[in-house]
Amino acid sequence: MKKVSLGLFLVFALGFASVSQAQFLGQVSTAVTVTPGGSLVGGYIGVQDNLLVLFGQYRYGFAKYFDGGVKFGFLDFKDETGLVLGGDLKYQILQDPFTAPFDLALGGGVEFAATDPVTVFSLGGNVIGSKDFKLRTGRTISPYGKINIRAQRNDPDAGNSDTDLEIGGYFGADFEVANDFHLLGEFVLEDELGFVFGVNYSF
C-alpha cells in the first residue's frame, strides 16, 4: 500500500511540475466508467485568469469498463467570446477493490476552441486515477487526478501557427450527494491555476 501511495504521489507531482499552455475543459469525472447502456450528464463552470468557461458533458457507457463523452460550451477568453467542443474515450484498467486499491483508467481525447484572435486544437492521451472513500453518512467522496499529454496547435488570426507537446494536470474530488447526483470541484494546473465546479447526474 505504501508503494502504491508513493507511486500516485509521484504521478501527481509530475503533473504539478510540468505545467503547460491551457486547455479549456476539465476532467470532471473519476476513473470509474459509466455502466454499460447508462448515461451521465453534467454542467460546469470553469474559472482561470482571463478565462471563464460554461460547459456541459454527456457520457455513455458503451461496454463494461469503456465509455465515451462529449463536451460543449461557451468561453470568454481575454474579453473575447467563443465556442469550445471536446470529446473523449475512457477505458478502466484497474478497479477498486477487485484488482487494485484504487481505480485507474486510460483515455484519449480531442478539444477544439474558437475565439478571436486564436483557434486552438489539441489531441492527446491521459491517465486518470481515483479512490472512493465511504463517509459516516453512507455517502462517498472520491478524490481523483489526471495527467494529460497532448499535441496542441494554435492558429492565431495574425502570425504563424505553432504545434507543441504539452502536459497538464487536473486534481479534484467528486462528492455523492444522492444516489445518482454528485457535486465536484477540480483544480486545473496549466500555465496558471484554474478551478472547475459542477454537478453530475447518472441515469
Buried (B, 14 or more C-beta within 10 A) or exposed (E): EEEEEEEBEEBBEEBEEBBBBBBBBBBBBBBBBBEEEBBBBBBBEBEBEEBEBBBBBEBBBBEEBBBBBBBBBEBBBEEEEBBBBBBBBBBBEBBBEEEBEBBBBBBBBEBBBBBEEBBBBBEBEBBBBBBBEEEEEEBEBBBBBBBBBBEBEBBEEEEEEEEEEBBBBBBBBBBBEEEEEBBBEBBBBBEEEBBBBBBBEBE
